[in-house]
Amino acid sequence: MSELKIYNSLHRQKEVFTSLYPGHVGMYVCGPTVSGESHLGHARPYITFDVVYRYLQFLGYKVRYVRNITDAGHFEEEGREAEDKIAKRAQLEKLEPMELVQKYTNLFHWAFHRFNCLEPSIEPTATGHIIEQIEMIKTIMEKGYAYERNGSVYFDVKKYAETHDYGILSGRVLEDMLETSNRELENQDEKINNVDFALWKNAPPEHLMRWPSPWGEGFPGWHIECSAMSSKYLGKQFDIHGGGMDLQFPHHECEIAQSEIAHGELMARYWMHNNMITINGRKMGKAYNNTIKLTELFTGNHHLLERGYSPMTIRFFVLQTHYRSTLDFSNEALQAAEKGLHRLWSAYEVLQKLTYTPANGQPVNEELDKQVRDWCNECHEFLSDDFNTAKVLANLFELAPVINSIKGGQVKMHELSEETFQLLQKTWSIFLIDILGLQPETLNTDNSKLDGVIQLLIEMRKEAKSRKDYAASDKIRNQLLAVGIQLKDEKDGSITYSIQ
Ligand code: ZN
């Protein structure tokens, strides 16, 4: 089998993967901030690293996959203070912060089960590791790379950069950052330089999430949790650190700096970053009013969506593009993905039912036989070449017509050798199901049948209403609601429904 190559953001090149401990891989992926519902942009990193996790296991590695939950922390964006999303949202929803965090953690888990993402081996939370974060901050202070101001502690980036490469990952140049950011320093007077980032923040009286520390009551900075939790569960140095490209700077750059000072070594040897999802060619964000939550994506309940899409369609859509390329979302692209996935499933189902019939002396079609073998074997090569799921799917699409032709009789079974036929069956179940993690779309085909049934009930309810049989119309509505289907009377007189 070909060796695994990974594009390492740290050195901006593809490198042959070797693990720190033979047969074992430690992988850390930055998890969600559970201050709100996960959206389409979140789907990509978790599906991407789910395939990385599955493939490493397929290659025989014992993988410890750690993905954190950010349920507390101080947020900064590009050196500027950002709002405390959890506190703000908790106030808005009138919930205790931990209640809010639990609600969105549960919703996150629900969505990612539907995407058929495997559970990480450990899912640590920031609030569960305050002591570890404080200990790490103390070490950084002892080594002289952090300073305290009014109960807050900041990392001294300029000092770090004297002996280390701050910008190693993002390619940013500190001098440029200093020049532009120090113009804004006036209102950030606690910091020596605006590029410095918070390790600990003093909690103002109204701040609910607070913990005692050597610097007074406060709460941790955002970046420190990943450094503290990754070293606790994976060691000071480990193999792979993953996340979205938007996390490269400042988050991952800060993680590297903190860990390097606290532990004296580079925290992760391979840094992997998935590219972003755009929507109709535009960046996703509040400014464009185009953020699509996962629940909206599944139900179709969003102004940009023509209808809902199944979790497997979205998973397939994500995997159809290599993780380092941008991925543009549109209704057309999703509908094409849905059709494509359907084609693969039909071929897969046909293939499962086929059994090899011996040639009876008739010759194997050498050319076809070799072509099928090559397409199958290439799947390994493609995934070993920086997890190119797009090329694997392209090969499965090449193989689908061959499978259909065997069923249709245009290609005789004996044109393939028995060995090749078995390789074909094995390749589909290993790649489509085990590694790409796709599941049969029974849900989806059921949905179209279900839709027919619900439309019938809607019609019956309309008729009941028109003859003023409200007992019958209420019964239909209430019984549907009891099984999680909610009818909605629209202003234009039509009736729509959503599945909970
Ligand atoms: Zn992180």
Boltz pocket constraint, residues with backbone or C-beta under 6 A from the ligand:
constraints:
  - pocket:
      binder: B
      contacts: [[A, 29], [A, 30], [A, 31], [A, 223], [A, 226], [A, 251], [A, 255]]
      max_distance: 6.0
